[in-house]
Amino acid sequence: MKQVIYTFAFFLLILPTSSYSQSNLTEEEATSYAERFNQAGGTYQIQIIDSREKPAINISLIDQIDAVRKENDVAYISVNDNIRIKVLPISVINAPNFTAVERVVYLNSSDK
């Protein structure tokens, strides 16, 4: 339970760039999104490029993560000029040697 609360709090602080604000979510919807983010942990990665900021990410972005996930190719969601989300493909996630990725990484533009 503590993990869900921390995950929920993390995402409440991390992404307000979606089409609607988190304040429009009911408590039940917010809990559902937080649980989905927690379950998807390690299968996506928030990449912050040329910055050390701690962005706010809307928890409803999990819908987009699910929608762009491909069978064999890595997909990316552009949040803004210096933040993107890397979405691992299903084939990688289901591989027997799957290793979860870090949730947030800071990159230099030369690394991408």
GUFINU-173110 format. One record per atom (N, C-alpha, C): x, y, z negated; residue in one letter; atom name. Coordinates in nm, 3 decimals. Layout:
<r <X,Y,Z>,"A","CA">
...
***
This chain:
<r <0.083,-0.119,0.000>,"M","N">
<r <0.000,0.000,0.000>,"M","CA">
<r <0.087,0.126,0.000>,"M","C">
<r <0.194,0.120,-0.078>,"K","N">
<r <0.284,0.234,-0.086>,"K","CA">
<r <0.344,0.265,0.052>,"K","C">
<r <0.378,0.159,0.127>,"Q","N">
<r <0.435,0.176,0.262>,"Q","CA">
<r <0.335,0.246,0.353>,"Q","C">
<r <0.207,0.208,0.346>,"V","N">
<r <0.104,0.271,0.430>,"V","CA">
<r <0.091,0.418,0.395>,"V","C">
<r <0.094,0.450,0.267>,"I","N">
<r <0.083,0.589,0.224>,"I","CA">
<r <0.202,0.670,0.274>,"I","C">
<r <0.324,0.615,0.261>,"Y","N">
<r <0.442,0.686,0.310>,"Y","CA">
<r <0.438,0.703,0.461>,"Y","C">
<r <0.396,0.598,0.531>,"T","N">
<r <0.387,0.607,0.677>,"T","CA">
<r <0.285,0.712,0.717>,"T","C">
<r <0.170,0.709,0.653>,"F","N">
<r <0.066,0.807,0.681>,"F","CA">
<r <0.116,0.949,0.655>,"F","C">
<r <0.180,0.970,0.542>,"A","N">
<r <0.232,1.103,0.508>,"A","CA">
<r <0.338,1.146,0.609>,"A","C">
<r <0.423,1.054,0.651>,"F","N">
<r <0.527,1.083,0.749>,"F","CA">
<r <0.464,1.134,0.878>,"F","C">
<r <0.362,1.064,0.926>,"F","N">
<r <0.303,1.103,1.053>,"F","CA">
<r <0.212,1.224,1.043>,"F","C">
<r <0.159,1.251,0.927>,"L","N">
<r <0.084,1.374,0.909>,"L","CA">
<r <0.176,1.495,0.924>,"L","C">
<r <0.302,1.476,0.891>,"L","N">
<r <0.399,1.584,0.899>,"L","CA">
<r <0.469,1.590,1.033>,"L","C">
<r <0.458,1.485,1.115>,"I","N">
<r <0.545,1.474,1.231>,"I","CA">
<r <0.489,1.509,1.367>,"I","C">
<r <0.366,1.511,1.406>,"L","N">
<r <0.327,1.536,1.549>,"L","CA">
<r <0.199,1.614,1.576>,"L","C">
<r <0.187,1.742,1.556>,"P","N">
<r <0.060,1.809,1.588>,"P","CA">
<r <0.054,1.858,1.732>,"P","C">
<r <0.087,1.774,1.827>,"T","N">
<r <0.090,1.817,1.966>,"T","CA">
<r <-0.014,1.744,2.049>,"T","C">
<r <-0.103,1.675,1.987>,"S","N">
<r <-0.206,1.602,2.059>,"S","CA">
<r <-0.320,1.696,2.095>,"S","C">
<r <-0.419,1.643,2.166>,"S","N">
<r <-0.527,1.727,2.216>,"S","CA">
<r <-0.622,1.775,2.106>,"S","C">
<r <-0.618,1.717,1.990>,"Y","N">
<r <-0.700,1.766,1.880>,"Y","CA">
<r <-0.623,1.753,1.751>,"Y","C">
<r <-0.661,1.832,1.655>,"S","N">
<r <-0.582,1.834,1.531>,"S","CA">
<r <-0.622,1.721,1.439>,"S","C">
<r <-0.533,1.688,1.349>,"Q","N">
<r <-0.561,1.582,1.253>,"Q","CA">
<r <-0.672,1.621,1.158>,"Q","C">
<r <-0.695,1.749,1.140>,"S","N">
<r <-0.801,1.791,1.049>,"S","CA">
<r <-0.938,1.750,1.102>,"S","C">
<r <-0.948,1.715,1.231>,"N","N">
<r <-1.074,1.670,1.289>,"N","CA">
<r <-1.097,1.521,1.265>,"N","C">
<r <-1.001,1.453,1.207>,"L","N">
<r <-1.014,1.310,1.182>,"L","CA">
<r <-1.083,1.286,1.048>,"L","C">
<r <-1.167,1.184,1.047>,"T","N">
<r <-1.225,1.144,0.919>,"T","CA">
<r <-1.117,1.069,0.841>,"T","C">
<r <-1.140,1.049,0.715>,"E","N">
<r <-1.044,0.975,0.633>,"E","CA">
<r <-1.029,0.832,0.687>,"E","C">
<r <-1.140,0.774,0.730>,"E","N">
<r <-1.137,0.638,0.786>,"E","CA">
<r <-1.055,0.632,0.914>,"E","C">
<r <-1.072,0.731,1.002>,"E","N">
<r <-0.994,0.736,1.126>,"E","CA">
<r <-0.846,0.754,1.096>,"E","C">
<r <-0.815,0.844,1.006>,"A","N">
<r <-0.674,0.869,0.970>,"A","CA">
<r <-0.610,0.743,0.913>,"A","C">
<r <-0.683,0.672,0.829>,"T","N">
<r <-0.631,0.547,0.771>,"T","CA">
<r <-0.609,0.443,0.881>,"T","C">
<r <-0.703,0.435,0.974>,"S","N">
<r <-0.691,0.340,1.084>,"S","CA">
<r <-0.568,0.371,1.169>,"S","C">
<r <-0.549,0.499,1.203>,"Y","N">
<r <-0.432,0.539,1.282>,"Y","CA">
<r <-0.303,0.507,1.207>,"Y","C">
<r <-0.300,0.537,1.078>,"A","N">
<r <-0.180,0.512,0.997>,"A","CA">
<r <-0.148,0.362,0.995>,"A","C">
<r <-0.250,0.279,0.983>,"E","N">
<r <-0.228,0.134,0.984>,"E","CA">
<r <-0.176,0.088,1.119>,"E","C">
<r <-0.230,0.144,1.227>,"R","N">
<r <-0.185,0.106,1.361>,"R","CA">
<r <-0.039,0.148,1.383>,"R","C">
<r <-0.003,0.268,1.336>,"F","N">
<r <0.136,0.313,1.346>,"F","CA">
<r <0.226,0.219,1.268>,"F","C">
<r <0.183,0.181,1.150>,"N","N">
<r <0.262,0.092,1.066>,"N","CA">
<r <0.281,-0.044,1.134>,"N","C">
<r <0.175,-0.098,1.192>,"Q","N">
<r <0.183,-0.226,1.262>,"Q","CA">
<r <0.272,-0.219,1.385>,"Q","C">
<r <0.274,-0.104,1.452>,"A","N">
<r <0.354,-0.088,1.574>,"A","CA">
<r <0.499,-0.050,1.542>,"A","C">
<r <0.530,-0.030,1.416>,"G","N">
<r <0.665,0.010,1.376>,"G","CA">
<r <0.772,-0.079,1.437>,"G","C">
<r <0.875,-0.016,1.491>,"G","N">
<r <0.984,-0.089,1.553>,"G","CA">
<r <0.964,-0.116,1.700>,"G","C">
<r <0.843,-0.086,1.752>,"T","N">
<r <0.814,-0.109,1.894>,"T","CA">
<r <0.811,0.021,1.973>,"T","C">
<r <0.830,0.131,1.904>,"Y","N">
<r <0.840,0.262,1.968>,"Y","CA">
<r <0.944,0.342,1.891>,"Y","C">
<r <0.991,0.449,1.953>,"Q","N">
<r <1.095,0.529,1.888>,"Q","CA">
<r <1.073,0.676,1.923>,"Q","C">
<r <1.069,0.760,1.822>,"I","N">
<r <1.061,0.904,1.843>,"I","CA">
<r <1.203,0.954,1.864>,"I","C">
<r <1.228,1.012,1.981>,"Q","N">
<r <1.362,1.059,2.015>,"Q","CA">
<r <1.362,1.212,2.018>,"Q","C">
<r <1.447,1.271,1.935>,"I","N">
<r <1.460,1.416,1.927>,"I","CA">
<r <1.592,1.452,1.993>,"I","C">
<r <1.585,1.535,2.095>,"I","N">
<r <1.701,1.561,2.180>,"I","CA">
<r <1.756,1.701,2.155>,"I","C">
<r <1.886,1.709,2.127>,"D","N">
<r <1.957,1.835,2.105>,"D","CA">
<r <1.895,1.919,1.994>,"D","C">
<r <1.851,1.855,1.889>,"S","N">
<r <1.791,1.927,1.777>,"S","CA">
<r <1.798,1.838,1.653>,"S","C">
<r <1.788,1.901,1.537>,"R","N">
<r <1.781,1.828,1.411>,"R","CA">
<r <1.648,1.857,1.341>,"R","C">
<r <1.555,1.915,1.417>,"E","N">
<r <1.426,1.948,1.358>,"E","CA">
<r <1.350,1.823,1.316>,"E","C">
<r <1.258,1.840,1.228>,"K","N">
<r <1.169,1.732,1.187>,"K","CA">
<r <1.032,1.769,1.241>,"K","C">
<r <1.000,1.717,1.358>,"P","N">
<r <0.876,1.759,1.425>,"P","CA">
<r <0.753,1.701,1.358>,"P","C">
<r <0.642,1.764,1.383>,"A","N">
<r <0.513,1.712,1.337>,"A","CA">
<r <0.453,1.632,1.452>,"A","C">
<r <0.418,1.507,1.425>,"I","N">
<r <0.366,1.416,1.526>,"I","CA">
<r <0.223,1.378,1.487>,"I","C">
<r <0.130,1.395,1.577>,"N","N">
<r <-0.009,1.361,1.548>,"N","CA">
<r <-0.026,1.210,1.546>,"N","C">
<r <-0.084,1.157,1.442>,"I","N">
<r <-0.097,1.013,1.429>,"I","CA">
<r <-0.186,0.953,1.537>,"I","C">
<r <-0.270,1.032,1.598>,"S","N">
<r <-0.357,0.979,1.704>,"S","CA">
<r <-0.277,0.948,1.830>,"S","C">
<r <-0.150,0.983,1.833>,"L","N">
<r <-0.064,0.953,1.947>,"L","CA">
<r <-0.050,0.802,1.968>,"L","C">
<r <-0.085,0.722,1.869>,"I","N">
<r <-0.078,0.577,1.883>,"I","CA">
<r <-0.164,0.530,1.999>,"I","C">
<r <-0.272,0.600,2.029>,"D","N">
<r <-0.356,0.565,2.144>,"D","CA">
<r <-0.275,0.575,2.274>,"D","C">
<r <-0.197,0.682,2.288>,"Q","N">
<r <-0.113,0.699,2.406>,"Q","CA">
<r <-0.003,0.593,2.411>,"Q","C">
<r <0.054,0.561,2.298>,"I","N">
<r <0.159,0.459,2.293>,"I","CA">
<r <0.102,0.327,2.344>,"I","C">
<r <-0.014,0.290,2.295>,"D","N">
<r <-0.078,0.166,2.341>,"D","CA">
<r <-0.110,0.173,2.490>,"D","C">
<r <-0.154,0.288,2.538>,"A","N">
<r <-0.197,0.302,2.678>,"A","CA">
<r <-0.080,0.295,2.777>,"A","C">
<r <0.038,0.345,2.739>,"V","N">
<r <0.150,0.347,2.834>,"V","CA">
<r <0.240,0.225,2.823>,"V","C">
<r <0.220,0.142,2.720>,"R","N">
<r <0.307,0.025,2.703>,"R","CA">
<r <0.292,-0.066,2.824>,"R","C">
<r <0.406,-0.104,2.882>,"K","N">
<r <0.408,-0.188,3.002>,"K","CA">
<r <0.452,-0.329,2.968>,"K","C">
<r <0.433,-0.419,3.062>,"E","N">
<r <0.472,-0.558,3.041>,"E","CA">
<r <0.623,-0.574,3.037>,"E","C">
<r <0.696,-0.510,3.133>,"N","N">
<r <0.839,-0.536,3.145>,"N","CA">
<r <0.928,-0.412,3.143>,"N","C">
<r <0.872,-0.294,3.150>,"D","N">
<r <0.952,-0.171,3.159>,"D","CA">
<r <0.931,-0.081,3.039>,"D","C">
<r <1.039,-0.016,2.998>,"V","N">
<r <1.031,0.085,2.892>,"V","CA">
<r <0.953,0.204,2.946>,"V","C">
<r <0.865,0.259,2.866>,"A","N">
<r <0.788,0.378,2.903>,"A","CA">
<r <0.825,0.491,2.808>,"A","C">
<r <0.803,0.614,2.854>,"Y","N">
<r <0.830,0.731,2.770>,"Y","CA">
<r <0.708,0.822,2.771>,"Y","C">
<r <0.684,0.883,2.656>,"I","N">
<r <0.580,0.986,2.643>,"I","CA">
<r <0.653,1.115,2.609>,"I","C">
<r <0.633,1.218,2.687>,"S","N">
<r <0.693,1.348,2.659>,"S","CA">
<r <0.601,1.424,2.564>,"S","C">
<r <0.654,1.457,2.447>,"V","N">
<r <0.576,1.532,2.348>,"V","CA">
<r <0.597,1.681,2.369>,"V","C">
<r <0.722,1.720,2.390>,"N","N">
<r <0.757,1.858,2.429>,"N","CA">
<r <0.895,1.854,2.492>,"N","C">
<r <0.956,1.970,2.513>,"D","N">
<r <1.084,1.976,2.584>,"D","CA">
<r <1.195,1.893,2.521>,"D","C">
<r <1.194,1.878,2.389>,"N","N">
<r <1.304,1.807,2.325>,"N","CA">
<r <1.260,1.686,2.242>,"N","C">
<r <1.137,1.644,2.260>,"I","N">
<r <1.089,1.525,2.187>,"I","CA">
<r <1.016,1.433,2.285>,"I","C">
<r <1.056,1.307,2.281>,"R","N">
<r <0.986,1.207,2.361>,"R","CA">
<r <0.972,1.081,2.277>,"R","C">
<r <0.883,0.996,2.319>,"I","N">
<r <0.863,0.870,2.250>,"I","CA">
<r <0.896,0.757,2.346>,"I","C">
<r <0.988,0.675,2.306>,"K","N">
<r <1.027,0.558,2.384>,"K","CA">
<r <0.937,0.442,2.341>,"K","C">
<r <0.871,0.379,2.439>,"V","N">
<r <0.778,0.271,2.410>,"V","CA">
<r <0.834,0.142,2.470>,"V","C">
<r <0.866,0.048,2.383>,"L","N">
<r <0.923,-0.078,2.429>,"L","CA">
<r <0.818,-0.163,2.501>,"L","C">
<r <0.861,-0.240,2.602>,"P","N">
<r <0.766,-0.324,2.675>,"P","CA">
<r <0.726,-0.449,2.596>,"P","C">
<r <0.615,-0.505,2.635>,"I","N">
<r <0.562,-0.625,2.568>,"I","CA">
<r <0.661,-0.741,2.575>,"I","C">
<r <0.728,-0.757,2.690>,"S","N">
<r <0.822,-0.869,2.704>,"S","CA">
<r <0.937,-0.860,2.605>,"S","C">
<r <0.982,-0.741,2.575>,"V","N">
<r <1.090,-0.721,2.478>,"V","CA">
<r <1.039,-0.750,2.336>,"V","C">
<r <0.921,-0.700,2.306>,"I","N">
<r <0.863,-0.717,2.172>,"I","CA">
<r <0.838,-0.865,2.142>,"I","C">
<r <0.793,-0.940,2.243>,"N","N">
<r <0.761,-1.081,2.224>,"N","CA">
<r <0.881,-1.174,2.237>,"N","C">
<r <0.996,-1.120,2.271>,"A","N">
<r <1.116,-1.203,2.285>,"A","CA">
<r <1.156,-1.260,2.149>,"A","C">
<r <1.206,-1.383,2.146>,"P","N">
<r <1.243,-1.444,2.018>,"P","CA">
<r <1.355,-1.370,1.944>,"P","C">
<r <1.438,-1.297,2.018>,"N","N">
<r <1.548,-1.225,1.954>,"N","CA">
<r <1.518,-1.075,1.939>,"N","C">
<r <1.390,-1.039,1.936>,"F","N">
<r <1.350,-0.898,1.924>,"F","CA">
<r <1.406,-0.835,1.797>,"F","C">
<r <1.465,-0.717,1.814>,"T","N">
<r <1.512,-0.638,1.702>,"T","CA">
<r <1.439,-0.504,1.706>,"T","C">
<r <1.375,-0.470,1.596>,"A","N">
<r <1.300,-0.345,1.589>,"A","CA">
<r <1.393,-0.226,1.605>,"A","C">
<r <1.344,-0.121,1.671>,"V","N">
<r <1.423,0.001,1.688>,"V","CA">
<r <1.394,0.095,1.571>,"V","C">
<r <1.489,0.187,1.547>,"E","N">
<r <1.467,0.288,1.445>,"E","CA">
<r <1.350,0.375,1.485>,"E","C">
<r <1.272,0.420,1.388>,"R","N">
<r <1.152,0.499,1.417>,"R","CA">
<r <1.188,0.636,1.475>,"R","C">
<r <1.289,0.702,1.421>,"V","N">
<r <1.329,0.835,1.468>,"V","CA">
<r <1.479,0.835,1.491>,"V","C">
<r <1.520,0.886,1.607>,"V","N">
<r <1.662,0.902,1.635>,"V","CA">
<r <1.686,1.041,1.692>,"V","C">
<r <1.805,1.092,1.667>,"Y","N">
<r <1.847,1.222,1.719>,"Y","CA">
<r <1.949,1.196,1.828>,"Y","C">
<r <1.924,1.249,1.946>,"L","N">
<r <2.012,1.228,2.062>,"L","CA">
<r <2.066,1.360,2.113>,"L","C">
<r <2.182,1.353,2.176>,"N","N">
<r <2.233,1.465,2.254>,"N","CA">
<r <2.181,1.447,2.395>,"N","C">
<r <2.159,1.554,2.468>,"S","N">
<r <2.107,1.542,2.604>,"S","CA">
<r <2.200,1.458,2.691>,"S","C">
<r <2.328,1.453,2.659>,"S","N">
<r <2.422,1.371,2.734>,"S","CA">
<r <2.401,1.222,2.707>,"S","C">
<r <2.329,1.185,2.598>,"D","N">
<r <2.304,1.046,2.562>,"D","CA">
<r <2.183,0.988,2.632>,"D","C">
<r <2.092,1.071,2.679>,"K","N">
<r <1.967,1.018,2.732>,"K","CA">
<r <1.991,0.965,2.867>,"K","C">
***
